[in-house]
């Protein structure tokens, strides 16, 4: 039951971000949502995104702008900690 709820939330988030959900497994969809959220957060924080990967931007956000990102609720968080990580292997 929990997974169905998470799947629905993920699809809703993807739709809100303008990401197509057609023919995508949950892992691929989750990665696309995560990347879009990171790029949007970087834009809102005034970080240059050209020629940077989502991983590079996330590291920059967490290193230089974590408090501001948390304050503006730009990335998912749980209480005091930003709850956003890359589950893909080898990136």
PDB file of N, CA, C and O in Angstrom:
ATOM      1  N   UNK A   1       0.816  -1.189   0.000  1.00  0.00           N
ATOM      2  CA  UNK A   1       0.000   0.000   0.000  1.00  0.00           C
ATOM      3  C   UNK A   1       0.864   1.258   0.000  1.00  0.00           C
ATOM      4  O   UNK A   1       0.563   2.220  -0.706  1.00  0.00           O
ATOM      5  N   UNK A   2       1.946   1.252   0.798  1.00  0.00           N
ATOM      6  CA  UNK A   2       2.833   2.399   0.856  1.00  0.00           C
ATOM      7  C   UNK A   2       3.415   2.729  -0.518  1.00  0.00           C
ATOM      8  O   UNK A   2       3.485   3.897  -0.901  1.00  0.00           O
ATOM      9  N   UNK A   3       3.831   1.700  -1.258  1.00  0.00           N
ATOM     10  CA  UNK A   3       4.437   1.915  -2.563  1.00  0.00           C
ATOM     11  C   UNK A   3       3.457   2.531  -3.553  1.00  0.00           C
ATOM     12  O   UNK A   3       3.849   3.374  -4.360  1.00  0.00           O
ATOM     13  N   UNK A   4       2.201   2.129  -3.506  1.00  0.00           N
ATOM     14  CA  UNK A   4       1.202   2.711  -4.402  1.00  0.00           C
ATOM     15  C   UNK A   4       1.034   4.194  -4.104  1.00  0.00           C
ATOM     16  O   UNK A   4       0.904   5.005  -5.021  1.00  0.00           O
ATOM     17  N   UNK A   5       1.037   4.547  -2.826  1.00  0.00           N
ATOM     18  CA  UNK A   5       0.911   5.940  -2.425  1.00  0.00           C
ATOM     19  C   UNK A   5       2.117   6.743  -2.908  1.00  0.00           C
ATOM     20  O   UNK A   5       1.957   7.837  -3.450  1.00  0.00           O
ATOM     21  N   UNK A   6       3.326   6.203  -2.713  1.00  0.00           N
ATOM     22  CA  UNK A   6       4.539   6.878  -3.167  1.00  0.00           C
ATOM     23  C   UNK A   6       4.537   7.033  -4.683  1.00  0.00           C
ATOM     24  O   UNK A   6       4.940   8.070  -5.210  1.00  0.00           O
ATOM     25  N   UNK A   7       4.084   6.000  -5.377  1.00  0.00           N
ATOM     26  CA  UNK A   7       4.020   6.043  -6.836  1.00  0.00           C
ATOM     27  C   UNK A   7       3.073   7.159  -7.292  1.00  0.00           C
ATOM     28  O   UNK A   7       3.388   7.902  -8.222  1.00  0.00           O
ATOM     29  N   UNK A   8       1.924   7.274  -6.641  1.00  0.00           N
ATOM     30  CA  UNK A   8       0.961   8.329  -6.973  1.00  0.00           C
ATOM     31  C   UNK A   8       1.558   9.712  -6.716  1.00  0.00           C
ATOM     32  O   UNK A   8       1.415  10.616  -7.539  1.00  0.00           O
ATOM     33  N   UNK A   9       2.220   9.872  -5.582  1.00  0.00           N
ATOM     34  CA  UNK A   9       2.848  11.154  -5.259  1.00  0.00           C
ATOM     35  C   UNK A   9       3.934  11.508  -6.270  1.00  0.00           C
ATOM     36  O   UNK A   9       4.050  12.662  -6.684  1.00  0.00           O
ATOM     37  N   UNK A  10       4.718  10.528  -6.662  1.00  0.00           N
ATOM     38  CA  UNK A  10       5.779  10.752  -7.630  1.00  0.00           C
ATOM     39  C   UNK A  10       5.197  11.177  -8.974  1.00  0.00           C
ATOM     40  O   UNK A  10       5.692  12.113  -9.601  1.00  0.00           O
ATOM     41  N   UNK A  11       4.154  10.494  -9.410  1.00  0.00           N
ATOM     42  CA  UNK A  11       3.514  10.853 -10.676  1.00  0.00           C
ATOM     43  C   UNK A  11       2.915  12.256 -10.611  1.00  0.00           C
ATOM     44  O   UNK A  11       2.984  13.011 -11.581  1.00  0.00           O
ATOM     45  N   UNK A  12       2.331  12.602  -9.472  1.00  0.00           N
ATOM     46  CA  UNK A  12       1.758  13.936  -9.294  1.00  0.00           C
ATOM     47  C   UNK A  12       2.858  14.986  -9.382  1.00  0.00           C
ATOM     48  O   UNK A  12       2.707  15.993 -10.073  1.00  0.00           O
ATOM     49  N   UNK A  13       3.952  14.751  -8.691  1.00  0.00           N
ATOM     50  CA  UNK A  13       5.088  15.680  -8.703  1.00  0.00           C
ATOM     51  C   UNK A  13       5.649  15.823 -10.119  1.00  0.00           C
ATOM     52  O   UNK A  13       5.953  16.931 -10.561  1.00  0.00           O
ATOM     53  N   UNK A  14       5.784  14.708 -10.825  1.00  0.00           N
ATOM     54  CA  UNK A  14       6.292  14.746 -12.199  1.00  0.00           C
ATOM     55  C   UNK A  14       5.382  15.596 -13.077  1.00  0.00           C
ATOM     56  O   UNK A  14       5.854  16.419 -13.861  1.00  0.00           O
ATOM     57  N   UNK A  15       4.094  15.395 -12.943  1.00  0.00           N
ATOM     58  CA  UNK A  15       3.134  16.153 -13.743  1.00  0.00           C
ATOM     59  C   UNK A  15       3.253  17.648 -13.447  1.00  0.00           C
ATOM     60  O   UNK A  15       3.235  18.467 -14.366  1.00  0.00           O
ATOM     61  N   UNK A  16       3.374  18.005 -12.167  1.00  0.00           N
ATOM     62  CA  UNK A  16       3.511  19.402 -11.771  1.00  0.00           C
ATOM     63  C   UNK A  16       4.788  20.030 -12.329  1.00  0.00           C
ATOM     64  O   UNK A  16       4.834  21.233 -12.584  1.00  0.00           O
ATOM     65  N   UNK A  17       5.817  19.213 -12.517  1.00  0.00           N
ATOM     66  CA  UNK A  17       7.090  19.700 -13.047  1.00  0.00           C
ATOM     67  C   UNK A  17       7.146  19.639 -14.573  1.00  0.00           C
ATOM     68  O   UNK A  17       8.140  20.039 -15.178  1.00  0.00           O
ATOM     69  N   UNK A  18       6.078  19.137 -15.190  1.00  0.00           N
ATOM     70  CA  UNK A  18       6.037  19.048 -16.641  1.00  0.00           C
ATOM     71  C   UNK A  18       6.818  17.873 -17.204  1.00  0.00           C
ATOM     72  O   UNK A  18       7.275  17.915 -18.347  1.00  0.00           O
ATOM     73  N   UNK A  19       6.971  16.835 -16.414  1.00  0.00           N
ATOM     74  CA  UNK A  19       7.708  15.645 -16.824  1.00  0.00           C
ATOM     75  C   UNK A  19       6.718  14.565 -17.237  1.00  0.00           C
ATOM     76  O   UNK A  19       5.795  14.244 -16.488  1.00  0.00           O
ATOM     77  N   UNK A  20       6.906  14.011 -18.420  1.00  0.00           N
ATOM     78  CA  UNK A  20       6.051  12.936 -18.900  1.00  0.00           C
ATOM     79  C   UNK A  20       6.296  11.666 -18.078  1.00  0.00           C
ATOM     80  O   UNK A  20       7.437  11.334 -17.757  1.00  0.00           O
ATOM     81  N   UNK A  21       5.220  10.969 -17.747  1.00  0.00           N
ATOM     82  CA  UNK A  21       5.341   9.730 -16.983  1.00  0.00           C
ATOM     83  C   UNK A  21       5.178   8.493 -17.865  1.00  0.00           C
ATOM     84  O   UNK A  21       5.296   7.366 -17.384  1.00  0.00           O
ATOM     85  N   UNK A  22       4.910   8.701 -19.138  1.00  0.00           N
ATOM     86  CA  UNK A  22       4.654   7.595 -20.064  1.00  0.00           C
ATOM     87  C   UNK A  22       5.860   6.673 -20.212  1.00  0.00           C
ATOM     88  O   UNK A  22       6.979   7.129 -20.448  1.00  0.00           O
ATOM     89  N   UNK A  23       5.621   5.396 -20.075  1.00  0.00           N
ATOM     90  CA  UNK A  23       6.613   4.339 -20.296  1.00  0.00           C
ATOM     91  C   UNK A  23       7.884   4.501 -19.470  1.00  0.00           C
ATOM     92  O   UNK A  23       8.971   4.172 -19.945  1.00  0.00           O
ATOM     93  N   UNK A  24       7.768   4.997 -18.254  1.00  0.00           N
ATOM     94  CA  UNK A  24       8.930   5.154 -17.383  1.00  0.00           C
ATOM     95  C   UNK A  24       8.720   4.353 -16.110  1.00  0.00           C
ATOM     96  O   UNK A  24       7.649   4.379 -15.505  1.00  0.00           O
ATOM     97  N   UNK A  25       9.776   3.635 -15.718  1.00  0.00           N
ATOM     98  CA  UNK A  25       9.686   2.938 -14.439  1.00  0.00           C
ATOM     99  C   UNK A  25       9.891   3.954 -13.315  1.00  0.00           C
ATOM    100  O   UNK A  25      10.317   5.085 -13.553  1.00  0.00           O
ATOM    101  N   UNK A  26       9.586   3.541 -12.109  1.00  0.00           N
ATOM    102  CA  UNK A  26       9.658   4.449 -10.966  1.00  0.00           C
ATOM    103  C   UNK A  26      11.051   5.041 -10.758  1.00  0.00           C
ATOM    104  O   UNK A  26      11.187   6.216 -10.415  1.00  0.00           O
ATOM    105  N   UNK A  27      12.067   4.234 -10.963  1.00  0.00           N
ATOM    106  CA  UNK A  27      13.441   4.699 -10.753  1.00  0.00           C
ATOM    107  C   UNK A  27      13.778   5.826 -11.728  1.00  0.00           C
ATOM    108  O   UNK A  27      14.309   6.860 -11.322  1.00  0.00           O
ATOM    109  N   UNK A  28      13.477   5.634 -12.988  1.00  0.00           N
ATOM    110  CA  UNK A  28      13.762   6.649 -14.005  1.00  0.00           C
ATOM    111  C   UNK A  28      12.961   7.916 -13.722  1.00  0.00           C
ATOM    112  O   UNK A  28      13.493   9.024 -13.797  1.00  0.00           O
ATOM    113  N   UNK A  29      11.701   7.752 -13.401  1.00  0.00           N
ATOM    114  CA  UNK A  29      10.840   8.894 -13.120  1.00  0.00           C
ATOM    115  C   UNK A  29      11.342   9.659 -11.891  1.00  0.00           C
ATOM    116  O   UNK A  29      11.387  10.890 -11.898  1.00  0.00           O
ATOM    117  N   UNK A  30      11.713   8.939 -10.854  1.00  0.00           N
ATOM    118  CA  UNK A  30      12.221   9.572  -9.640  1.00  0.00           C
ATOM    119  C   UNK A  30      13.490  10.370  -9.933  1.00  0.00           C
ATOM    120  O   UNK A  30      13.666  11.470  -9.409  1.00  0.00           O
ATOM    121  N   UNK A  31      14.370   9.823 -10.762  1.00  0.00           N
ATOM    122  CA  UNK A  31      15.599  10.536 -11.117  1.00  0.00           C
ATOM    123  C   UNK A  31      15.297  11.812 -11.894  1.00  0.00           C
ATOM    124  O   UNK A  31      15.926  12.845 -11.664  1.00  0.00           O
ATOM    125  N   UNK A  32      14.343  11.743 -12.808  1.00  0.00           N
ATOM    126  CA  UNK A  32      13.982  12.927 -13.588  1.00  0.00           C
ATOM    127  C   UNK A  32      13.368  14.005 -12.698  1.00  0.00           C
ATOM    128  O   UNK A  32      13.662  15.189 -12.862  1.00  0.00           O
ATOM    129  N   UNK A  33      12.526  13.602 -11.767  1.00  0.00           N
ATOM    130  CA  UNK A  33      11.913  14.556 -10.836  1.00  0.00           C
ATOM    131  C   UNK A  33      13.001  15.192  -9.976  1.00  0.00           C
ATOM    132  O   UNK A  33      13.018  16.410  -9.795  1.00  0.00           O
ATOM    133  N   UNK A  34      13.889  14.391  -9.457  1.00  0.00           N
ATOM    134  CA  UNK A  34      14.975  14.869  -8.607  1.00  0.00           C
ATOM    135  C   UNK A  34      15.833  15.881  -9.351  1.00  0.00           C
ATOM    136  O   UNK A  34      16.139  16.950  -8.823  1.00  0.00           O
ATOM    137  N   UNK A  35      16.223  15.541 -10.583  1.00  0.00           N
ATOM    138  CA  UNK A  35      17.060  16.445 -11.361  1.00  0.00           C
ATOM    139  C   UNK A  35      16.359  17.769 -11.641  1.00  0.00           C
ATOM    140  O   UNK A  35      16.967  18.833 -11.533  1.00  0.00           O
ATOM    141  N   UNK A  36      15.089  17.703 -11.996  1.00  0.00           N
ATOM    142  CA  UNK A  36      14.336  18.928 -12.280  1.00  0.00           C
ATOM    143  C   UNK A  36      14.249  19.795 -11.023  1.00  0.00           C
ATOM    144  O   UNK A  36      14.393  21.015 -11.108  1.00  0.00           O
ATOM    145  N   UNK A  37      14.016  19.188  -9.868  1.00  0.00           N
ATOM    146  CA  UNK A  37      13.945  19.931  -8.610  1.00  0.00           C
ATOM    147  C   UNK A  37      15.281  20.601  -8.296  1.00  0.00           C
ATOM    148  O   UNK A  37      15.302  21.737  -7.820  1.00  0.00           O
ATOM    149  N   UNK A  38      16.378  19.926  -8.552  1.00  0.00           N
ATOM    150  CA  UNK A  38      17.701  20.485  -8.292  1.00  0.00           C
ATOM    151  C   UNK A  38      17.953  21.690  -9.202  1.00  0.00           C
ATOM    152  O   UNK A  38      18.419  22.731  -8.740  1.00  0.00           O
ATOM    153  N   UNK A  39      17.643  21.547 -10.501  1.00  0.00           N
ATOM    154  CA  UNK A  39      17.858  22.655 -11.426  1.00  0.00           C
ATOM    155  C   UNK A  39      16.964  23.848 -11.071  1.00  0.00           C
ATOM    156  O   UNK A  39      17.398  24.997 -11.158  1.00  0.00           O
ATOM    157  N   UNK A  40      15.741  23.581 -10.680  1.00  0.00           N
ATOM    158  CA  UNK A  40      14.849  24.668 -10.272  1.00  0.00           C
ATOM    159  C   UNK A  40      15.370  25.367  -9.016  1.00  0.00           C
ATOM    160  O   UNK A  40      15.338  26.594  -8.923  1.00  0.00           O
ATOM    161  N   UNK A  41      15.843  24.588  -8.064  1.00  0.00           N
ATOM    162  CA  UNK A  41      16.389  25.165  -6.827  1.00  0.00           C
ATOM    163  C   UNK A  41      17.616  26.018  -7.151  1.00  0.00           C
ATOM    164  O   UNK A  41      17.764  27.117  -6.616  1.00  0.00           O
ATOM    165  N   UNK A  42      18.484  25.526  -8.013  1.00  0.00           N
ATOM    166  CA  UNK A  42      19.679  26.280  -8.393  1.00  0.00           C
ATOM    167  C   UNK A  42      19.292  27.605  -9.049  1.00  0.00           C
ATOM    168  O   UNK A  42      19.871  28.648  -8.744  1.00  0.00           O
ATOM    169  N   UNK A  43      18.318  27.558  -9.943  1.00  0.00           N
ATOM    170  CA  UNK A  43      17.847  28.787 -10.590  1.00  0.00           C
ATOM    171  C   UNK A  43      17.334  29.789  -9.565  1.00  0.00           C
ATOM    172  O   UNK A  43      17.667  30.972  -9.627  1.00  0.00           O
ATOM    173  N   UNK A  44      16.524  29.319  -8.622  1.00  0.00           N
ATOM    174  CA  UNK A  44      15.965  30.201  -7.601  1.00  0.00           C
ATOM    175  C   UNK A  44      17.036  30.775  -6.679  1.00  0.00           C
ATOM    176  O   UNK A  44      16.859  31.854  -6.113  1.00  0.00           O
ATOM    177  N   UNK A  45      18.129  30.064  -6.531  1.00  0.00           N
ATOM    178  CA  UNK A  45      19.226  30.533  -5.684  1.00  0.00           C
ATOM    179  C   UNK A  45      20.239  31.369  -6.470  1.00  0.00           C
ATOM    180  O   UNK A  45      21.215  31.863  -5.904  1.00  0.00           O
ATOM    181  N   UNK A  46      20.004  31.524  -7.767  1.00  0.00           N
ATOM    182  CA  UNK A  46      20.899  32.329  -8.592  1.00  0.00           C
ATOM    183  C   UNK A  46      22.202  31.640  -8.957  1.00  0.00           C
ATOM    184  O   UNK A  46      23.200  32.300  -9.242  1.00  0.00           O
ATOM    185  N   UNK A  47      22.193  30.323  -8.950  1.00  0.00           N
ATOM    186  CA  UNK A  47      23.383  29.550  -9.281  1.00  0.00           C
ATOM    187  C   UNK A  47      23.400  29.300 -10.790  1.00  0.00           C
ATOM    188  O   UNK A  47      22.390  28.907 -11.373  1.00  0.00           O
ATOM    189  N   UNK A  48      24.540  29.526 -11.406  1.00  0.00           N
ATOM    190  CA  UNK A  48      24.704  29.254 -12.834  1.00  0.00           C
ATOM    191  C   UNK A  48      24.598  27.744 -13.063  1.00  0.00           C
ATOM    192  O   UNK A  48      25.300  26.966 -12.416  1.00  0.00           O
ATOM    193  N   UNK A  49      23.724  27.332 -13.980  1.00  0.00           N
ATOM    194  CA  UNK A  49      23.495  25.904 -14.222  1.00  0.00           C
ATOM    195  C   UNK A  49      24.135  25.403 -15.512  1.00  0.00           C
ATOM    196  O   UNK A  49      24.225  24.195 -15.733  1.00  0.00           O
ATOM    197  N   UNK A  50      24.575  26.320 -16.359  1.00  0.00           N
ATOM    198  CA  UNK A  50      25.122  25.922 -17.663  1.00  0.00           C
ATOM    199  C   UNK A  50      26.329  24.999 -17.481  1.00  0.00           C
ATOM    200  O   UNK A  50      27.243  25.278 -16.706  1.00  0.00           O
ATOM    201  N   UNK A  51      26.297  23.904 -18.214  1.00  0.00           N
ATOM    202  CA  UNK A  51      27.378  22.905 -18.226  1.00  0.00           C
ATOM    203  C   UNK A  51      27.607  22.236 -16.873  1.00  0.00           C
ATOM    204  O   UNK A  51      28.707  21.754 -16.602  1.00  0.00           O
ATOM    205  N   UNK A  52      26.590  22.201 -16.028  1.00  0.00           N
ATOM    206  CA  UNK A  52      26.708  21.520 -14.737  1.00  0.00           C
ATOM    207  C   UNK A  52      25.679  20.403 -14.665  1.00  0.00           C
ATOM    208  O   UNK A  52      24.561  20.532 -15.163  1.00  0.00           O
ATOM    209  N   UNK A  53      26.075  19.313 -14.040  1.00  0.00           N
ATOM    210  CA  UNK A  53      25.165  18.189 -13.833  1.00  0.00           C
ATOM    211  C   UNK A  53      24.313  18.451 -12.593  1.00  0.00           C
ATOM    212  O   UNK A  53      24.621  19.330 -11.788  1.00  0.00           O
ATOM    213  N   UNK A  54      23.260  17.692 -12.455  1.00  0.00           N
ATOM    214  CA  UNK A  54      22.417  17.799 -11.268  1.00  0.00           C
ATOM    215  C   UNK A  54      23.237  17.495 -10.018  1.00  0.00           C
ATOM    216  O   UNK A  54      23.053  18.133  -8.981  1.00  0.00           O
ATOM    217  N   UNK A  55      24.127  16.536 -10.112  1.00  0.00           N
ATOM    218  CA  UNK A  55      24.961  16.170  -8.954  1.00  0.00           C
ATOM    219  C   UNK A  55      25.871  17.331  -8.558  1.00  0.00           C
ATOM    220  O   UNK A  55      26.015  17.630  -7.373  1.00  0.00           O
ATOM    221  N   UNK A  56      26.482  17.983  -9.543  1.00  0.00           N
ATOM    222  CA  UNK A  56      27.342  19.136  -9.248  1.00  0.00           C
ATOM    223  C   UNK A  56      26.542  20.263  -8.614  1.00  0.00           C
ATOM    224  O   UNK A  56      26.988  20.890  -7.653  1.00  0.00           O
ATOM    225  N   UNK A  57      25.351  20.515  -9.163  1.00  0.00           N
ATOM    226  CA  UNK A  57      24.503  21.574  -8.618  1.00  0.00           C
ATOM    227  C   UNK A  57      24.054  21.255  -7.203  1.00  0.00           C
ATOM    228  O   UNK A  57      24.051  22.130  -6.337  1.00  0.00           O
ATOM    229  N   UNK A  58      23.673  20.000  -6.964  1.00  0.00           N
ATOM    230  CA  UNK A  58      23.250  19.611  -5.623  1.00  0.00           C
ATOM    231  C   UNK A  58      24.381  19.821  -4.623  1.00  0.00           C
ATOM    232  O   UNK A  58      24.168  20.343  -3.529  1.00  0.00           O
ATOM    233  N   UNK A  59      25.584  19.409  -5.009  1.00  0.00           N
ATOM    234  CA  UNK A  59      26.733  19.594  -4.123  1.00  0.00           C
ATOM    235  C   UNK A  59      26.973  21.077  -3.843  1.00  0.00           C
ATOM    236  O   UNK A  59      27.272  21.453  -2.710  1.00  0.00           O
ATOM    237  N   UNK A  60      26.845  21.912  -4.862  1.00  0.00           N
ATOM    238  CA  UNK A  60      27.028  23.352  -4.680  1.00  0.00           C
ATOM    239  C   UNK A  60      25.941  23.933  -3.767  1.00  0.00           C
ATOM    240  O   UNK A  60      26.221  24.757  -2.896  1.00  0.00           O
ATOM    241  N   UNK A  61      24.710  23.494  -3.981  1.00  0.00           N
ATOM    242  CA  UNK A  61      23.606  23.961  -3.128  1.00  0.00           C
ATOM    243  C   UNK A  61      23.869  23.575  -1.681  1.00  0.00           C
ATOM    244  O   UNK A  61      23.734  24.406  -0.783  1.00  0.00           O
ATOM    245  N   UNK A  62      24.240  22.339  -1.450  1.00  0.00           N
ATOM    246  CA  UNK A  62      24.439  21.862  -0.081  1.00  0.00           C
ATOM    247  C   UNK A  62      25.671  22.488   0.568  1.00  0.00           C
ATOM    248  O   UNK A  62      25.694  22.692   1.782  1.00  0.00           O
ATOM    249  N   UNK A  63      26.675  22.788  -0.217  1.00  0.00           N
ATOM    250  CA  UNK A  63      27.906  23.370   0.321  1.00  0.00           C
ATOM    251  C   UNK A  63      27.761  24.860   0.594  1.00  0.00           C
ATOM    252  O   UNK A  63      28.206  25.352   1.631  1.00  0.00           O
ATOM    253  N   UNK A  64      27.140  25.576  -0.336  1.00  0.00           N
ATOM    254  CA  UNK A  64      27.134  27.036  -0.254  1.00  0.00           C
ATOM    255  C   UNK A  64      25.779  27.667   0.048  1.00  0.00           C
ATOM    256  O   UNK A  64      25.718  28.845   0.401  1.00  0.00           O
ATOM    257  N   UNK A  65      24.702  26.915  -0.082  1.00  0.00           N
ATOM    258  CA  UNK A  65      23.374  27.517   0.029  1.00  0.00           C
ATOM    259  C   UNK A  65      22.379  26.657   0.813  1.00  0.00           C
ATOM    260  O   UNK A  65      21.171  26.843   0.669  1.00  0.00           O
ATOM    261  N   UNK A  66      22.847  25.742   1.620  1.00  0.00           N
ATOM    262  CA  UNK A  66      21.954  24.790   2.296  1.00  0.00           C
ATOM    263  C   UNK A  66      20.915  25.486   3.169  1.00  0.00           C
ATOM    264  O   UNK A  66      19.738  25.125   3.140  1.00  0.00           O
ATOM    265  N   UNK A  67      21.337  26.469   3.934  1.00  0.00           N
ATOM    266  CA  UNK A  67      20.397  27.164   4.824  1.00  0.00           C
ATOM    267  C   UNK A  67      19.312  27.882   4.032  1.00  0.00           C
ATOM    268  O   UNK A  67      18.131  27.821   4.374  1.00  0.00           O
ATOM    269  N   UNK A  68      19.731  28.563   2.969  1.00  0.00           N
ATOM    270  CA  UNK A  68      18.764  29.285   2.142  1.00  0.00           C
ATOM    271  C   UNK A  68      17.812  28.314   1.438  1.00  0.00           C
ATOM    272  O   UNK A  68      16.611  28.572   1.364  1.00  0.00           O
ATOM    273  N   UNK A  69      18.340  27.198   0.919  1.00  0.00           N
ATOM    274  CA  UNK A  69      17.503  26.199   0.249  1.00  0.00           C
ATOM    275  C   UNK A  69      16.477  25.627   1.220  1.00  0.00           C
ATOM    276  O   UNK A  69      15.320  25.411   0.858  1.00  0.00           O
ATOM    277  N   UNK A  70      16.902  25.386   2.435  1.00  0.00           N
ATOM    278  CA  UNK A  70      16.002  24.853   3.464  1.00  0.00           C
ATOM    279  C   UNK A  70      14.950  25.896   3.851  1.00  0.00           C
ATOM    280  O   UNK A  70      13.764  25.585   3.966  1.00  0.00           O
ATOM    281  N   UNK A  71      15.403  27.128   4.049  1.00  0.00           N
ATOM    282  CA  UNK A  71      14.505  28.212   4.428  1.00  0.00           C
ATOM    283  C   UNK A  71      13.423  28.445   3.371  1.00  0.00           C
ATOM    284  O   UNK A  71      12.264  28.696   3.702  1.00  0.00           O
ATOM    285  N   UNK A  72      13.810  28.359   2.105  1.00  0.00           N
ATOM    286  CA  UNK A  72      12.871  28.567   1.003  1.00  0.00           C
ATOM    287  C   UNK A  72      12.134  27.292   0.611  1.00  0.00           C
ATOM    288  O   UNK A  72      11.306  27.300  -0.300  1.00  0.00           O
ATOM    289  N   UNK A  73      12.440  26.189   1.310  1.00  0.00           N
ATOM    290  CA  UNK A  73      11.816  24.895   1.047  1.00  0.00           C
ATOM    291  C   UNK A  73      11.965  24.479  -0.422  1.00  0.00           C
ATOM    292  O   UNK A  73      11.008  24.038  -1.058  1.00  0.00           O
ATOM    293  N   UNK A  74      13.192  24.631  -0.946  1.00  0.00           N
ATOM    294  CA  UNK A  74      13.452  24.330  -2.348  1.00  0.00           C
ATOM    295  C   UNK A  74      13.691  22.853  -2.622  1.00  0.00           C
ATOM    296  O   UNK A  74      13.495  22.387  -3.745  1.00  0.00           O
ATOM    297  N   UNK A  75      14.114  22.119  -1.603  1.00  0.00           N
ATOM    298  CA  UNK A  75      14.365  20.692  -1.755  1.00  0.00           C
ATOM    299  C   UNK A  75      13.631  19.948  -0.647  1.00  0.00           C
ATOM    300  O   UNK A  75      13.434  20.487   0.443  1.00  0.00           O
ATOM    301  N   UNK A  76      13.224  18.704  -0.925  1.00  0.00           N
ATOM    302  CA  UNK A  76      12.514  17.922   0.099  1.00  0.00           C
ATOM    303  C   UNK A  76      13.338  17.835   1.384  1.00  0.00           C
ATOM    304  O   UNK A  76      14.553  17.641   1.339  1.00  0.00           O
ATOM    305  N   UNK A  77      12.664  17.980   2.533  1.00  0.00           N
ATOM    306  CA  UNK A  77      13.376  17.872   3.802  1.00  0.00           C
ATOM    307  C   UNK A  77      12.495  17.215   4.846  1.00  0.00           C
ATOM    308  O   UNK A  77      11.270  17.181   4.738  1.00  0.00           O
ATOM    309  N   UNK A  78      13.161  16.700   5.851  1.00  0.00           N
ATOM    310  CA  UNK A  78      12.488  16.101   7.003  1.00  0.00           C
ATOM    311  C   UNK A  78      12.997  16.811   8.236  1.00  0.00           C
ATOM    312  O   UNK A  78      14.112  16.561   8.695  1.00  0.00           O
ATOM    313  N   UNK A  79      12.184  17.690   8.764  1.00  0.00           N
ATOM    314  CA  UNK A  79      12.579  18.403   9.965  1.00  0.00           C
ATOM    315  C   UNK A  79      13.791  19.270   9.732  1.00  0.00           C
ATOM    316  O   UNK A  79      13.738  20.232   8.965  1.00  0.00           O
ATOM    317  N   UNK A  80      14.871  18.937  10.384  1.00  0.00           N
ATOM    318  CA  UNK A  80      16.085  19.748  10.330  1.00  0.00           C
ATOM    319  C   UNK A  80      17.022  19.358   9.187  1.00  0.00           C
ATOM    320  O   UNK A  80      17.972  20.089   8.906  1.00  0.00           O
ATOM    321  N   UNK A  81      16.783  18.236   8.528  1.00  0.00           N
ATOM    322  CA  UNK A  81      17.721  17.749   7.526  1.00  0.00           C
ATOM    323  C   UNK A  81      17.088  17.736   6.147  1.00  0.00           C
ATOM    324  O   UNK A  81      15.912  17.409   5.989  1.00  0.00           O
ATOM    325  N   UNK A  82      17.894  18.101   5.144  1.00  0.00           N
ATOM    326  CA  UNK A  82      17.427  17.985   3.763  1.00  0.00           C
ATOM    327  C   UNK A  82      17.422  16.499   3.420  1.00  0.00           C
ATOM    328  O   UNK A  82      18.415  15.799   3.621  1.00  0.00           O
ATOM    329  N   UNK A  83      16.315  16.040   2.912  1.00  0.00           N
ATOM    330  CA  UNK A  83      16.109  14.624   2.627  1.00  0.00           C
ATOM    331  C   UNK A  83      16.088  14.452   1.110  1.00  0.00           C
ATOM    332  O   UNK A  83      15.030  14.361   0.487  1.00  0.00           O
ATOM    333  N   UNK A  84      17.274  14.411   0.548  1.00  0.00           N
ATOM    334  CA  UNK A  84      17.369  14.351  -0.897  1.00  0.00           C
ATOM    335  C   UNK A  84      18.693  13.715  -1.249  1.00  0.00           C
ATOM    336  O   UNK A  84      19.749  14.286  -0.977  1.00  0.00           O
ATOM    337  N   UNK A  85      18.651  12.569  -1.836  1.00  0.00           N
ATOM    338  CA  UNK A  85      19.890  11.899  -2.171  1.00  0.00           C
ATOM    339  C   UNK A  85      19.705  11.118  -3.448  1.00  0.00           C
ATOM    340  O   UNK A  85      18.589  10.843  -3.887  1.00  0.00           O
ATOM    341  N   UNK A  86      20.833  10.770  -4.027  1.00  0.00           N
ATOM    342  CA  UNK A  86      20.844  10.059  -5.292  1.00  0.00           C
ATOM    343  C   UNK A  86      21.006   8.574  -4.999  1.00  0.00           C
ATOM    344  O   UNK A  86      22.016   8.141  -4.445  1.00  0.00           O
ATOM    345  N   UNK A  87      20.005   7.814  -5.375  1.00  0.00           N
ATOM    346  CA  UNK A  87      20.088   6.367  -5.146  1.00  0.00           C
ATOM    347  C   UNK A  87      20.714   5.631  -6.301  1.00  0.00           C
ATOM    348  O   UNK A  87      20.976   4.433  -6.197  1.00  0.00           O
ATOM    349  N   UNK A  88      20.963   6.321  -7.412  1.00  0.00           N
ATOM    350  CA  UNK A  88      21.572   5.654  -8.550  1.00  0.00           C
ATOM    351  C   UNK A  88      23.010   5.289  -8.203  1.00  0.00           C
ATOM    352  O   UNK A  88      23.659   5.963  -7.403  1.00  0.00           O
ATOM    353  N   UNK A  89      23.475   4.261  -8.787  1.00  0.00           N
ATOM    354  CA  UNK A  89      24.822   3.773  -8.488  1.00  0.00           C
ATOM    355  C   UNK A  89      25.789   4.316  -9.539  1.00  0.00           C
ATOM    356  O   UNK A  89      25.458   4.420 -10.720  1.00  0.00           O
ATOM    357  N   UNK A  90      26.971   4.654  -9.087  1.00  0.00           N
ATOM    358  CA  UNK A  90      28.041   5.025  -9.993  1.00  0.00           C
ATOM    359  C   UNK A  90      28.002   6.448 -10.495  1.00  0.00           C
ATOM    360  O   UNK A  90      28.796   6.802 -11.367  1.00  0.00           O
ATOM    361  N   UNK A  91      27.103   7.291  -9.978  1.00  0.00           N
ATOM    362  CA  UNK A  91      27.071   8.693 -10.432  1.00  0.00           C
ATOM    363  C   UNK A  91      27.848   9.573  -9.528  1.00  0.00           C
ATOM    364  O   UNK A  91      27.928  10.780  -9.759  1.00  0.00           O
TER     365      UNK A  91
END
